[in-house]
Amino acid sequence: MGCGASNAVAGGYAISVNDTWNQVERTIEVRKRPNSKLVVKRSGWKTVRIFVSSTFRDFHAERETLIKEVFPDLRQWCESRRLHLVDCDLRWGVPVDSTTEETLRVCLGEIDRCYQDNIMPFFLNLTSVNLSTTMLESMSTLTWLFPVAAFLTSVPQKHKNDLVDVNPIAPEKLKVLKQMLKERFLSNQIKFYSCEYDGVDGDGKIELKGLEEFSKMVFDFFKSRIEEQYPLEDVTTDPYRQVMESHESFMRNRSSLVLGRNDILEEIKQHIIGVGVDKPLLLLGGPGTGKSSIMARVAEVTVAKAMSMEIPGSPDQGWHVFYHFVGAIPGSPDLEACLKRLLKEMNVINESKMPKDLETTCQVTCSALSSPNTKPVIIIIDALNQFDECKESTVLNWLPVKLSPQVRCVFSMIDETTQHKTLKSRKHKPVELFVTPLDMSSRKAIVVESLGKYNKKLDEEQMSSLLSKESSQNPLWLSIACEELRVYGLFEKLSKKITSLPDGLLSLLESVLSRFEEENGGQVVVATLCLLECSKTGLLERELLMILGNQKNLTPSKNLKNLKSDDQRNSVQLSASQWARVYRVLKPFLRPFGDSGEGRLDFYHRSLSKAVRAKYFKTDSWKSIWWHTVLANYFETIENMDRQSEEYPYHLTICEDKGRLKEYLKQWRVFHHFYHPEFSGELLAYWRSVGDKAELYDCYKENLENMTNNPNVDKEEISLHYEQVARVVMQSGDVDRCFNLLQTSLSMEENDLGAKPMRMMELYNVAATMHNERLTLHDFITKKMMPDLKECISSRRKALRISEQLTERGEKYKYERAFSLMKLAFNLKTWYVLGGDNNLQAQEGYDLGVESLKEAKEIYEELGDKGHISECIMNEGLLLAEVNQQEALELYKAAEVLCIQIYGDVSVLSSRLFTNIAILLEEMGNTSEAFKYFKRGLESKIQVFGDDHPQTGRLKRVLQEPAYQRLTSLEQEQRNQQR
């Protein structure tokens, strides 16, 4: 009887469930499944929305996996197809006091948004014994996932109530649902996955293991469906066009995040439409203050206004708008690529006339932006301080001091960076506009917009709690906080989560890093962050994977002997699955580096760099040395000279590993890489970390002797190496022993190699330069200088006599002649002061100097070499100072403007120029101004030559004189009063 009653009850359930389904069937529009698949034609970027449906009690682990693993991977794949993925997870976002009807309307409204965006929405339903009652018409973009029934056997009894609907009708409902799904959907849309119980987390939520199959099912299904509905477009193969489109996408994405900021936008607008504007506007602020979003809005509005011809000043041609967001897309930190794209868009050059290198590109850009014939252009560059580090990116020699009337420039950067200081130091100073903290209404609007995109909403109390934090004034803090809340899966603890968010950008970032460690790979995440922070210029993906693949690298120890280069040579790459897990979480904080991994991985915001240092190095500074040693060991093993020379000696210097650094610098291939005939600054800086100039000389002298004794090396190569080493020894400040090396080269050329004109001209010039270096050791012009001065002038004139026969052979020979003429003029000024001799009278020397400079300038102008033109102007000032000091000072100032634009404050020429200006001001009686220039000269010489170089010592002695000591004391008193 019991059995009969049970069967009767079960039969009643079946009838009830079937009746319900019959009613549902009558509300559904039955359509035949189309034979052809839906293909959406589109232009530009498109948004793809995926709606996730399930009961909330029993799919916490799956939803966590979706939000933190599957959808980030799918989002990255979508971006490669110009698609924005938005996942709709409604675990929270519906206000707590909402009725069931209101909750249902929110869910259905979100599904409607999916319809509007994607025509056929992308829909994922998770169903188990605890039934989800959502049912839709048949669609090809929907999938139903069921955990296999055996899963429940692994769950302890006390937790099964969270997973099983205890209502006796539930089994029948599930049985009928599965049958209905089979009738309405294709077999590949209904899937079962395996998983196992893995305990309970701190919040009482069941954790699962073995969800890899589940993740793959979801990823593969939606990848396939999105690929069908949105096939890859026929994209342009023009690389410039591709870059433009990528910047346009970033612009439109970021522009939507700007809320408020009307005063700043209006001021930038007035600068753009202003009359007689000949200087750039700088948008300044600290990290995370919203500069990029503001610049994106400026670019978007300016483009629209330009297209509708609403910008005054060019009624006939209209304005072209160029915008570039550094760090936003792969390759964007490359200054040369950016400037070439600018020149191409301005129609200044075409592919056949593309500049050959960065230096030439900068010169062409500077000329174009200062030319009155340039067509109207508005240039908007975000994060100017984040271009790849090089002289041109810090000195900004591509940007003229005074802009053409038809050129407008708006740049953003962090204030007090090198680029900001460079522009502030110019005589023609830029307009500065500082980003202010967000007001309350803007903060609230950003939160609503950021979370609303995922259909999430804070109630008034939660919003008030979030915005009461002082750091909510910072857009970066606010966006990171919103993202932390978006991925948080416990609605009942959301208010507590908001309260717990650290009030401080670095503190919040440290908290996020802690979550990353716990959820995504532990020590591998830590190692990735530390390696990127310790790298000099960022790391290529393959470099990082090789380092991470060596398990010995991952656990820092104070015993550095555990680290060996041989271990790195034998290591294998980190597995793709491990790297995917790490990269998935760090991607939002990294610069884009391209699908092929050709770009360098580095932090997008310097704030994360500071957070990494604070979290991992602050209390354990020895860990920093560990990671630098790891990097040194890796780069010791690679063959790519460009990458090795960038990173390997840098890390050895940080680790104070003088032995390995010395052995590295001794290698000829390393010498040749760093060598520069005028000044090998980087090579000399690394040698200073090893020891003094005597050690440099001894090492290279030994190398030269070994080369000389090697019968397989020809004499031309030996002679060239003696000359090059002689130059470097001279550049190090060793102005005596360099002559012995040069004499060996001269003897070989004259006695064994036929005294070829080009080589003899080069060697005479080197000899003259060496004698000139001896002259710079004198604090004052005295008769004691005559022996070296005579040799210097004699060698220059020998070189010039040879060059007369060679200038027709091309630019290289013209350059050599101009260089000799310019240097000769410099020495003839001293000759004039000392009164000359019977062979060359003082006035004859002066006149020869003037003629030499005139010819040198003409050659440099023909070659477009502005750097050496500035040196010619300085030498003109030197000569003129003996006749008219005021006019000489004006020439010096003109040379200073050009020199700073080309080389910046820290260069050989600028250090000489500052010193010469100071000497002239001292002679004119302006001691206070002379003091300023002597100090600038000393700062430059310390950075260029080092603290112990003879030229540095000379300026130190000058500043020890009583008059300058008094000014130093006065300056210190003023600083103390300001404090």
MIDREN-571215 format. One record per residue (C-alpha): residue in one letter; x negated, z, y negated. Coordinates in pm, whole numbers, plus 50000, padded with zeros to 5 digits. Layout:
rest  px  pz  py
A  X  Z  Y
...
% end
This chain:
rest  px  pz  py
M  50000  50000  50000
G  49714  50079  49775
C  49573  49737  49833
G  49902  49570  49769
A  49947  49755  49443
S  49597  49658  49339
N  49658  49295  49411
A  49982  49308  49218
V  49807  49452  48916
A  49534  49189  48938
G  49796  48917  48964
G  49966  49055  48654
Y  49637  49037  48465
A  49590  48677  48571
I  49935  48583  48447
S  49876  48759  48117
V  49537  48595  48063
N  49672  48251  48156
D  49965  48291  47917
T  49722  48376  47638
W  49512  48072  47714
N  49817  47849  47720
Q  49896  47965  47368
V  49537  47901  47261
E  49550  47553  47410
R  49852  47464  47199
T  49658  47552  46879
I  49359  47334  46960
E  49347  46972  46865
V  49246  46787  47179
R  49000  46509  47116
K  48829  46277  47354
R  48458  46331  47364
P  48303  46038  47174
N  48089  45800  47373
S  47834  45770  47092
K  47649  46065  46946
L  47688  46174  46586
V  47397  46060  46370
V  47387  46178  46009
K  47221  45952  45755
R  47047  46144  45481
S  46796  46122  45201
G  46561  46406  45124
W  46594  46753  45271
K  46904  46879  45453
T  47025  47228  45549
V  47105  47303  45914
R  47310  47615  45985
I  47336  47785  46325
F  47617  48035  46376
V  47556  48309  46635
S  47863  48464  46795
S  47870  48767  47029
T  47987  49121  47051
F  47737  49344  46872
R  47713  49632  47120
D  47561  49447  47411
F  47340  49170  47268
H  47109  49362  47037
A  46791  49261  47226
E  46891  48895  47240
R  46977  48883  46871
E  46645  49048  46782
T  46468  48782  46986
L  46667  48507  46813
I  46608  48634  46460
K  46242  48728  46496
E  46113  48470  46744
V  46335  48175  46832
F  46475  48087  46490
P  46139  48120  46307
D  45989  47875  46559
L  46286  47644  46524
R  46266  47673  46144
Q  45903  47563  46150
W  45992  47263  46367
C  46281  47173  46134
E  46054  47180  45830
S  45842  46908  45986
R  46158  46695  45988
R  46257  46783  45627
L  46530  47021  45740
H  46600  47374  45617
L  46725  47600  45896
V  46962  47886  45812
D  47060  48121  46095
C  47390  48305  46052
D  47371  48645  46222
L  47660  48869  46117
R  47546  49196  46271
W  47573  49330  45921
G  47690  49183  45594
V  48060  49254  45620
P  48142  49560  45405
V  48198  49875  45612
D  48553  49929  45481
S  48670  49574  45570
T  48980  49532  45783
T  48976  49336  46108
E  49149  49048  45930
E  48887  49047  45653
T  48606  49057  45907
L  48757  48767  46098
R  48799  48567  45776
V  48431  48621  45690
C  48328  48492  46033
L  48559  48191  46014
G  48445  48123  45658
E  48085  48113  45775
I  48184  47868  46050
D  48348  47654  45782
R  48017  47653  45593
C  47852  47526  45909
Y  48111  47246  45924
Q  48055  47155  45558
D  47678  47143  45592
N  47650  46976  45931
I  47983  46797  46006
M  47954  46914  46366
P  47835  47275  46339
F  47556  47424  46546
F  47706  47718  46731
L  47566  47970  46981
N  47794  48204  47177
L  47655  48491  47383
T  47907  48618  47638
S  47887  48888  47902
V  48118  49130  48078
N  48185  49279  47733
L  48381  48971  47628
S  48353  48774  47308
T  48693  48621  47236
T  48575  48340  47007
M  48678  47993  47123
L  48639  47660  46946
E  48728  47302  47009
S  48476  47115  47218
M  48162  47020  47030
S  47831  46876  47136
T  47630  47115  46921
L  47762  47432  47085
T  47609  47626  47372
W  47737  47927  47570
L  47483  48165  47726
F  47559  48424  47996
P  47317  48681  48137
V  47323  48661  48518
A  47544  48925  48679
A  47253  49077  48871
F  47116  49204  48542
L  47363  49494  48539
T  47219  49640  48859
S  46897  49726  48673
V  47079  49919  48398
P  47119  50298  48441
Q  47482  50408  48474
K  47483  50603  48146
H  47408  50285  47949
K  47642  50048  48130
N  47935  50138  47903
D  47746  49965  47620
L  47748  49646  47823
V  48074  49648  48021
D  48427  49624  47888
V  48605  49909  48073
N  48944  49750  48015
P  49068  49653  48366
I  49178  49313  48241
A  48822  49220  48138
P  48702  49074  48472
E  49002  48841  48484
K  48946  48736  48123
L  48582  48656  48198
K  48674  48461  48511
V  48929  48247  48327
L  48696  48201  48027
K  48423  48061  48248
Q  48670  47826  48410
M  48802  47708  48073
L  48447  47651  47948
K  48363  47438  48250
E  48667  47221  48179
R  48597  47178  47810
F  48217  47162  47787
L  47933  46971  47942
S  47732  47151  48208
N  47420  47162  47990
Q  47614  47356  47726
I  47685  47651  47958
K  47374  47834  48070
F  47282  48152  48252
Y  46961  48343  48191
S  46776  48625  48362
C  46655  48950  48204
E  46578  49309  48302
Y  46649  49650  48161
D  46341  49788  47978
G  46449  50125  47848
V  46601  50239  47519
D  46439  50221  47175
G  46425  50497  46915
D  46763  50392  46778
G  46935  50421  47116
K  46955  50045  47167
I  46890  49895  47509
E  46570  49695  47530
L  46523  49403  47765
K  46224  49225  47915
G  46198  48880  48062
L  46379  48704  47775
E  46131  48415  47773
E  46378  48198  47967
F  46651  48284  47718
S  46427  48196  47422
K  46329  47863  47572
M  46691  47773  47652
V  46804  47831  47294
F  46504  47660  47134
D  46521  47353  47358
F  46899  47314  47324
F  46909  47322  46947
K  46592  47120  46909
S  46751  46849  47119
R  47085  46860  46934
I  46930  46867  46587
E  46701  46581  46683
E  47003  46375  46791
Q  47210  46450  46483
Y  46925  46424  46234
P  46672  46172  46369
L  46342  46135  46188
E  46374  45918  45883
D  46159  45615  45816
V  45911  45794  45595
T  45678  45629  45353
T  45319  45589  45464
D  45196  45620  45106
P  45012  45956  45108
Y  45067  46005  44734
R  45439  45955  44779
Q  45448  46201  45068
V  45273  46464  44859
M  45514  46404  44569
E  45813  46451  44798
S  45671  46773  44940
H  45620  46915  44591
E  45972  46804  44499
S  46112  46994  44799
F  45923  47310  44699
M  46040  47267  44341
R  46408  47246  44435
N  46378  47533  44682
R  46209  47773  44441
S  46406  47667  44137
S  46726  47807  44285
L  46569  48156  44293
V  46536  48179  43913
L  46807  48402  43773
G  46781  48523  43415
R  46447  48447  43245
N  46627  48253  42970
D  46388  48367  42695
I  46084  48246  42889
L  46247  47916  42979
E  46345  47857  42618
E  45994  47925  42490
I  45845  47679  42740
K  46108  47423  42641
Q  46015  47457  42273
H  45649  47408  42359
I  45727  47086  42549
I  45946  46935  42278
G  45731  47064  41991
V  45558  46839  41737
G  45181  46837  41699
V  45122  47033  42020
D  44759  46987  42127
K  44693  47291  42346
P  44829  47406  42685
L  45083  47682  42739
L  44984  47947  42993
L  45248  48140  43187
L  45073  48465  43276
G  45155  48758  43499
G  45040  48962  43797
P  45094  48873  44163
G  45457  48842  44266
T  45604  48842  43917
G  45797  48519  43977
K  45571  48267  43805
S  45614  48001  44076
S  45993  48014  44063
I  45991  47988  43684
M  45754  47691  43699
A  45977  47527  43959
R  46278  47565  43731
V  46077  47430  43436
A  45974  47127  43642
E  46327  47060  43768
V  46486  47084  43422
T  46209  46880  43259
V  46242  46602  43517
A  46617  46585  43457
K  46575  46579  43080
A  46303  46313  43102
M  46517  46089  43323
S  46805  46108  43075
M  46566  46044  42782
E  46659  46376  42622
I  46301  46484  42542
P  46212  46381  42185
G  45884  46226  42082
S  45882  45906  42286
P  46206  45711  42239
D  46061  45383  42370
Q  45861  45479  42677
G  46008  45815  42773
W  45804  46095  42929
H  45655  46105  43277
V  45663  46450  43440
F  45386  46551  43680
Y  45423  46877  43871
H  45194  47042  44125
F  45234  47376  44305
V  44896  47501  44427
G  44917  47657  44771
A  45274  47538  44832
I  45195  47248  45066
P  44897  47152  45283
G  44609  47021  45075
S  44753  47135  44742
P  44453  47362  44657
D  44228  47052  44654
L  44159  46992  44284
E  44018  46643  44336
A  44329  46527  44525
C  44556  46678  44258
L  44375  46507  43970
K  44366  46172  44148
R  44742  46194  44203
L  44784  46276  43833
L  44572  45977  43728
K  44764  45751  43965
E  45102  45867  43832
M  44977  45819  43474
N  44875  45461  43566
V  44521  45536  43449
I  44374  45417  43779
N  44479  45234  44091
E  44347  45250  44446
S  44069  44999  44379
K  43934  45198  44082
M  43963  45545  44234
P  43681  45780  44118
K  43422  45839  44389
D  43390  46217  44362
L  43525  46530  44194
E  43282  46519  43903
T  43379  46161  43813
T  43747  46241  43864
C  43719  46530  43617
Q  43552  46307  43359
V  43820  46037  43390
T  44098  46299  43369
C  43945  46462  43062
S  43918  46126  42889
A  44276  46033  42977
L  44425  46363  42854
S  44241  46341  42523
S  44296  45970  42456
P  44550  45883  42182
N  44645  45576  42388
T  44763  45779  42687
K  45130  45727  42772
P  45355  46034  42723
V  45310  46281  43009
I  45414  46640  43076
I  45185  46820  43325
I  45315  47129  43505
I  45072  47306  43740
D  45158  47634  43910
A  44886  47879  44020
L  44598  47712  43842
N  44371  47997  43955
Q  44429  47916  44324
F  44257  47578  44345
D  43972  47579  44598
E  43676  47758  44447
C  43427  47524  44284
K  43263  47481  43945
E  43526  47233  43827
S  43821  47458  43919
T  43682  47758  43732
V  43524  47581  43433
L  43824  47345  43393
N  43603  47061  43270
W  43884  46818  43350
L  44098  46970  43073
P  43996  46862  42721
V  43965  47124  42449
K  44218  46932  42242
L  44503  46742  42410
S  44629  46401  42309
P  44946  46411  42093
Q  45138  46256  42385
V  45028  46512  42643
R  45194  46845  42717
C  45047  47095  42964
V  45214  47403  43113
F  45006  47608  43358
S  45072  47935  43536
M  44806  48177  43657
I  44730  48545  43708
D  44608  48689  43382
E  44239  48779  43342
T  44132  48545  43622
T  43826  48327  43564
Q  44047  48034  43462
H  44238  48245  43210
K  43914  48379  43060
T  43773  48027  43042
L  44070  47899  42844
K  44080  48208  42620
S  43713  48162  42533
R  43768  47810  42402
K  43765  47757  42030
H  44104  47585  42055
K  44290  47870  42227
P  44600  47813  42447
V  44950  47949  42389
E  45003  48256  42610
L  45339  48363  42753
F  45362  48672  42974
V  45623  48714  43248
T  45817  49034  43193
P  45976  49253  43466
L  46321  49153  43593
D  46620  49309  43421
M  46890  49478  43630
S  47139  49188  43627
S  46869  48944  43740
R  46763  49175  44020
K  47117  49208  44146
A  47173  48833  44129
I  46854  48771  44332
V  46967  49011  44605
V  47314  48854  44620
E  47165  48504  44634
S  46894  48587  44889
L  47120  48767  45133
G  47427  48554  45059
K  47252  48249  45198
Y  47281  48422  45536
N  47629  48554  45458
K  47509  48911  45422
K  47623  49147  45154
L  47531  49498  45043
D  47801  49739  44931
E  47774  49898  44587
E  47601  50212  44711
Q  47344  50012  44908
M  47280  49777  44615
S  47233  50072  44380
S  46990  50237  44624
L  46781  49920  44653
L  46768  49843  44281
S  46695  50202  44183
K  46343  50153  44315
E  46101  50080  44032
S  45934  49800  44225
S  46258  49602  44235
Q  46148  49472  43892
N  45892  49263  44083
P  46043  48943  44233
L  45796  48940  44524
W  45878  49299  44618
L  46247  49219  44597
S  46224  48905  44812
I  46018  49085  45080
A  46264  49376  45077
C  46559  49139  45121
E  46385  48968  45413
E  46317  49306  45576
L  46687  49388  45545
R  46794  49045  45671
V  46610  49083  46000
Y  46721  49445  46045
G  46978  49460  46323
L  47138  49805  46293
F  47434  49794  46058
E  47508  50164  46102
K  47157  50254  45979
L  47123  49995  45704
S  47160  50246  45420
K  46886  50461  45571
K  46665  50152  45605
I  46711  50070  45235
T  46618  50426  45138
S  46305  50410  45353
L  46168  50091  45192
P  45840  50189  45017
D  45854  50175  44637
G  45543  49973  44562
L  45440  49618  44646
L  45126  49708  44839
S  45303  49993  45019
L  45588  49764  45120
L  45345  49502  45244
E  45161  49766  45447
S  45495  49867  45600
V  45570  49506  45688
L  45226  49472  45847
S  45298  49779  46059
R  45620  49618  46184
F  45432  49299  46263
E  45183  49497  46472
E  45458  49670  46669
E  45665  49360  46737
N  45424  49070  46758
G  45095  49114  46934
G  44944  49440  46817
Q  44567  49411  46783
V  44575  49031  46770
V  44784  49053  46451
V  44543  49308  46305
A  44242  49093  46396
T  44400  48784  46239
L  44467  48965  45913
C  44120  49121  45897
L  43942  48796  45981
L  44130  48603  45712
E  44061  48874  45457
C  43688  48887  45537
S  43641  48509  45546
K  43483  48357  45237
T  43707  48050  45207
G  43980  48095  45470
L  43961  47978  45831
L  44061  47665  46015
E  44316  47729  46289
R  44075  47625  46565
E  43810  47862  46427
L  44049  48153  46425
L  44171  48080  46780
M  43815  48068  46914
I  43729  48403  46755
L  44052  48566  46873
G  43997  48429  47224
N  43699  48661  47268
Q  43852  48995  47365
K  43537  49184  47258
N  43607  49079  46900
L  43946  49246  46883
T  43858  49616  46898
P  43632  49734  46613
S  43355  49979  46701
K  43085  50147  46497
N  42839  50027  46758
L  42773  49671  46640
K  42544  49613  46937
N  42858  49541  47136
L  42888  49217  46942
K  42670  48930  47059
S  42660  48564  46957
D  42625  48462  47322
D  42962  48620  47397
Q  43117  48399  47131
R  42955  48087  47277
N  43119  48156  47612
S  43465  48244  47481
V  43781  48036  47512
Q  44063  47986  47263
L  44346  48232  47229
S  44642  48101  47428
A  44901  47893  47245
S  45178  48138  47333
Q  44986  48437  47190
W  44900  48247  46873
A  45258  48126  46828
R  45375  48485  46835
V  45124  48590  46568
Y  45161  48283  46347
R  45541  48309  46355
V  45544  48638  46167
L  45251  48569  45934
K  45357  48217  45833
P  45561  48324  45525
F  45251  48494  45385
L  45004  48210  45453
R  44925  47893  45266
P  45063  47586  45445
F  44781  47417  45634
G  44938  47106  45787
D  45069  47014  46131
S  44729  46894  46249
G  44556  47214  46140
E  44331  47032  45894
G  44389  47287  45616
R  44254  47640  45597
L  44457  47944  45678
D  44450  48193  45394
F  44684  48436  45222
Y  44939  48282  44988
H  44950  48592  44766
R  44647  48801  44674
S  44877  49102  44709
L  44862  49069  45086
S  44483  49060  45064
K  44489  49392  44880
A  44737  49535  45131
V  44514  49438  45424
R  44215  49606  45261
A  44415  49918  45182
K  44562  49944  45532
Y  44263  49855  45750
F  43945  49911  45546
K  44012  50186  45292
T  43951  50485  45517
D  43724  50306  45766
S  43490  50091  45557
W  43270  50026  45864
K  43550  49809  46003
S  43489  49557  45727
I  43127  49520  45845
W  43254  49475  46202
W  43474  49181  46106
H  43201  49023  45892
T  42968  49051  46193
V  43230  48889  46417
L  43256  48599  46173
A  42879  48571  46142
N  42844  48552  46521
Y  43105  48278  46542
F  42966  48063  46260
E  42615  48098  46403
T  42738  47899  46705
I  42910  47604  46536
E  42751  47267  46462
N  42947  47167  46151
M  42694  47222  45873
D  42947  47227  45590
R  43150  47508  45745
Q  42849  47697  45874
S  42676  47696  45535
E  42995  47815  45365
E  43050  48115  45588
Y  42747  48214  45797
P  42496  48318  45526
Y  42776  48484  45329
H  42863  48717  45617
L  42499  48790  45694
T  42454  48891  45329
I  42753  49126  45342
C  42620  49280  45665
E  42269  49305  45515
D  42134  49128  45823
K  41816  49011  45652
G  41646  48905  45971
R  41903  48651  46079
L  41956  48534  45721
K  41584  48467  45678
E  41564  48271  46004
Y  41865  48065  45897
L  41734  47982  45549
K  41397  47874  45693
Q  41557  47583  45879
W  41498  47244  45715
R  41859  47134  45769
V  41975  47441  45579
F  41718  47385  45305
H  41834  47025  45260
H  42199  47128  45248
F  42150  47376  44964
Y  41869  47195  44780
H  41932  47058  44431
P  41648  46905  44226
E  41753  47073  43900
F  41853  47415  44034
S  41929  47529  44392
G  42138  47826  44283
E  42311  47913  44611
L  41992  47884  44817
L  41803  48109  44576
A  42085  48364  44569
Y  42071  48399  44947
W  41690  48428  44939
R  41725  48712  44688
S  41930  48894  44953
V  41640  48853  45196
G  41356  48965  44969
D  41141  48855  44677
K  41014  48510  44578
A  40689  48568  44766
E  40880  48580  45094
L  41052  48252  45009
Y  40715  48089  44936
D  40549  48219  45254
C  40831  48097  45479
Y  40844  47745  45340
K  40463  47720  45315
E  40443  47794  45687
N  40708  47528  45755
L  40513  47274  45551
E  40191  47347  45736
N  40368  47302  46070
M  40513  46973  45950
T  40170  46854  45828
N  40018  46931  46169
N  40292  46745  46353
P  40167  46391  46432
N  40524  46266  46475
V  40615  46323  46108
D  40513  46047  45866
K  40337  46123  45538
E  40621  46005  45315
E  40845  46272  45462
I  40573  46536  45429
S  40510  46442  45063
L  40881  46460  44984
H  40912  46804  45143
Y  40614  46939  44948
E  40777  46818  44626
Q  41116  46966  44709
V  40973  47303  44812
A  40760  47303  44495
R  41079  47259  44290
V  41256  47546  44468
V  40952  47775  44434
M  40946  47694  44062
Q  41321  47758  44035
S  41267  48099  44195
G  41039  48193  43904
D  40710  48154  44087
V  40555  47928  43821
D  40197  47950  43949
R  40203  47871  44322
C  40451  47585  44276
F  40165  47378  44126
N  39962  47395  44447
L  40251  47250  44646
L  40316  46975  44393
Q  39947  46883  44380
T  39953  46825  44758
S  40241  46582  44715
L  40067  46402  44425
S  39744  46364  44621
M  39927  46218  44920
E  40113  45967  44701
E  39799  45856  44516
N  39555  45849  44809
D  39766  45766  45114
L  40100  45616  45007
G  40008  45358  44741
A  40126  45545  44429
K  40471  45384  44425
P  40607  45377  44068
M  40935  45554  44142
R  40766  45839  44328
M  40495  45881  44064
M  40758  45891  43790
E  40947  46163  43978
L  40633  46371  44039
Y  40514  46344  43678
N  40853  46472  43568
V  40832  46763  43812
A  40484  46849  43682
A  40616  46843  43324
T  40905  47071  43420
M  40667  47319  43582
H  40449  47336  43270
N  40766  47381  43066
E  40869  47676  43288
R  40538  47841  43198
L  40618  47787  42830
T  40946  47979  42867
L  40753  48291  42968
H  40629  48333  42609
D  40853  48552  42395
F  40736  48370  42081
I  40583  48032  41993
T  40206  48082  41981
K  39887  47876  42011
K  39847  48016  42363
M  40117  47770  42467
M  39906  47464  42378
P  39739  47399  42718
D  40067  47392  42908
L  40243  47212  42622
K  39984  46932  42621
E  40012  46887  42997
C  40390  46892  42973
I  40408  46621  42704
S  40139  46413  42874
S  40326  46416  43208
R  40657  46325  43040
R  40500  46030  42861
K  40340  45909  43186
A  40682  45919  43351
L  40838  45732  43059
R  40580  45454  43068
I  40666  45394  43434
S  41042  45414  43372
E  41026  45125  43125
Q  40960  44896  43422
L  41245  45037  43635
T  41559  45069  43420
E  41685  44724  43515
R  41714  44837  43877
G  42028  45043  43822
E  42187  45367  43705
K  41954  45597  43900
Y  41651  45473  43705
K  41836  45484  43373
Y  41926  45844  43446
E  41562  45933  43521
R  41451  45777  43193
A  41717  45955  42989
F  41624  46285  43153
S  41255  46238  43066
L  41337  46142  42704
M  41563  46444  42657
K  41310  46690  42799
L  41027  46532  42597
A  41223  46584  42275
F  41268  46952  42362
N  40890  47000  42397
L  40810  46800  42085
K  40996  47058  41878
T  40740  47320  41987
W  40462  47068  41924
Y  40588  47024  41568
V  40593  47401  41505
L  40239  47444  41639
G  40110  47169  41411
G  40018  46904  41669
D  39660  46783  41721
N  39441  46481  41643
N  39599  46271  41917
L  39956  46333  41804
Q  40026  46465  41456
A  40309  46715  41405
Q  40530  46473  41209
E  40463  46196  41459
G  40578  46431  41735
Y  40891  46522  41538
D  40982  46157  41477
L  40918  46072  41842
G  41149  46354  41943
V  41430  46219  41724
E  41386  45867  41866
S  41373  45998  42222
L  41698  46192  42181
K  41871  45891  42029
E  41783  45671  42328
A  41867  45947  42578
K  42213  46000  42427
E  42285  45628  42436
I  42201  45615  42808
Y  42405  45926  42891
E  42703  45793  42694
E  42677  45468  42889
L  42671  45668  43214
G  42953  45899  43098
D  42740  46211  43158
K  42890  46465  42918
G  42687  46754  43055
H  42356  46599  42955
I  42506  46475  42628
S  42565  46841  42540
E  42198  46914  42622
C  42092  46626  42393
I  42301  46775  42112
M  42135  47112  42170
N  41792  46951  42147
E  41897  46775  41825
G  41979  47118  41691
L  41638  47248  41799
L  41462  46975  41604
L  41689  47003  41302
A  41645  47382  41286
E  41300  47324  41138
V  41459  47133  40847
N  41821  47253  40801
Q  41931  47569  40984
Q  42301  47547  40894
E  42336  47193  41021
A  42139  47290  41330
L  42384  47576  41395
E  42675  47332  41370
L  42508  47110  41630
Y  42454  47412  41854
K  42822  47503  41826
A  42926  47147  41912
A  42693  47156  42214
E  42840  47494  42313
V  43198  47361  42316
L  43099  47065  42535
C  42870  47273  42758
I  43135  47541  42824
Q  43391  47272  42906
I  43156  47104  43156
Y  42958  47394  43304
G  43123  47717  43191
D  42942  48033  43079
V  42732  48060  43395
S  42488  47770  43420
V  42124  47690  43346
L  42216  47498  43030
S  42460  47755  42894
S  42203  48034  42944
R  41948  47830  42744
L  42202  47735  42480
F  42314  48096  42422
T  41949  48198  42386
N  41870  47921  42138
I  42179  48001  41928
A  42078  48368  41925
I  41723  48285  41811
L  41853  48065  41529
L  42105  48329  41415
E  41825  48588  41415
E  41610  48359  41197
M  41908  48316  40963
G  41939  48696  40931
N  42266  48730  41122
T  42154  49001  41363
S  42500  49110  41480
E  42600  48756  41587
A  42255  48702  41740
F  42310  49020  41943
K  42632  48878  42092
Y  42461  48556  42197
F  42154  48732  42339
K  42392  48939  42555
R  42579  48628  42671
G  42248  48463  42749
L  42133  48764  42951
E  42459  48781  43149
S  42432  48412  43229
K  42064  48431  43331
I  42126  48728  43560
Q  42398  48536  43744
V  42206  48207  43753
F  41846  48318  43811
G  41877  48675  43931
D  41784  49010  43782
D  41409  48981  43844
H  41352  48625  43719
P  41096  48586  43434
Q  41354  48423  43204
T  41590  48717  43262
G  41308  48959  43188
R  41234  48784  42860
L  41587  48846  42727
K  41583  49203  42851
R  41274  49262  42640
V  41440  49109  42334
L  41740  49340  42368
Q  41504  49641  42388
E  41392  49577  42030
P  41498  49855  41784
A  41752  49643  41591
Y  41936  49545  41909
Q  41912  49894  42061
R  42096  50025  41752
L  42369  49765  41803
T  42392  49859  42171
S  42441  50227  42081
L  42704  50139  41820
E  42891  49926  42073
Q  42890  50211  42325
E  43025  50456  42065
Q  43311  50219  41985
R  43400  50189  42355
N  43402  50567  42392
Q  43636  50601  42093
Q  43875  50344  42240
R  43894  50545  42562
% end
